[in-house]
Amino acid sequence: MQIDEELTLKKLEIFLSFMATTATCPRASELETSSVSVHRAIHSLEERFALPAVQA
């Protein structure tokens, strides 16, 4: 698998944090970012790896 500029450490950090509880708002606060940014990062990773959408 080739790694590209869409796969960032920040997105992976958000993903790991999100998967701990699958709750967007607490993760955003913990990561000092907006819930929209968390949602976009998760969606971007889903598209990158052709995964089914996670319902947050």
C-alpha positions in Angstrom: 0.0 0.0 0.0 1.4 3.4 -1.0 1.2 6.2 1.6 0.1 9.6 0.3 -0.3 13.1 1.6 -4.0 12.3 2.6 -2.8 10.0 5.3 -1.4 12.2 8.1 -0.4 11.5 11.6 -3.0 14.0 12.8 -5.8 12.0 11.0 -4.5 8.8 12.6 -4.4 10.4 16.0 -8.0 11.5 15.6 -9.0 8.1 14.3 -7.4 6.3 17.3 -9.0 8.7 19.7 -12.4 8.4 18.0 -12.3 4.6 18.0 -11.8 4.6 21.8 -15.4 5.8 22.3 -16.8 6.5 18.8 -18.0 9.9 20.1 -17.0 13.0 18.1 -17.5 15.8 20.5 -15.4 14.5 23.5 -12.7 13.5 21.1 -12.6 17.0 19.5 -12.3 18.6 23.0 -9.5 16.1 24.0 -7.6 16.9 20.7 -8.2 20.6 21.0 -10.0 20.7 17.6 -13.6 21.0 16.3 -16.0 18.1 16.0 -16.2 19.0 12.3 -12.5 18.4 12.0 -12.9 15.0 13.7 -15.7 14.1 11.3 -13.8 15.2 8.2 -10.6 13.3 9.3 -12.6 10.1 9.9 -14.5 10.5 6.6 -11.2 11.2 4.7 -9.7 8.0 6.1 -12.8 6.0 5.3 -12.5 7.2 1.7 -8.7 6.6 1.5 -9.0 3.0 2.6 -12.4 2.4 1.0 -14.0 1.6 4.3 -17.7 1.6 5.1 -18.8 4.9 6.8 -18.7 4.9 10.6 -21.9 6.3 12.2 -20.9 8.9 14.8 
